[in-house]
Amino acid sequence: GGREHIARMNRRPAQGAADEAGANAAEKKNEELVGALHSKLTTLKSVTININAEVHEQNKALDTMQSGMGATDTLLGSTMNRVGQMWSVGSNSSVMTMATGMVIAFFVCFYLARWLLRE
């Protein structure tokens, strides 16, 4: 009995040192993982900030386009009202002259736009 007790006492410090070395290794590994996680979180934060800035920029562009389209819609609506008034009041020859002029103007604008965009 006494020798076994002494043998167990002699093994405990060696086992305690191994446990402590294992704990230190685990703690070191945890610190490395925390550092890697922090790096990834910093990158994620940067990406989300950039996405937020891009979304705000795109929203501004859409608002600008929407206001431009609203102005175009208003202009087109007033033009159509004038054409309707002219149609109801004018003679057939003036309406035909105006319609022909509009068709010619459309084709001129169309081909001019194609020519400018080709360059």
Summary of the structure (lengths in Angstrom):
residues: 119
radius of gyration: 40.6
end to end distance: 101.8
largest distance: 129.7
contacts: 231
relative contact order: 0.03
helix: 97%
strand: 0%
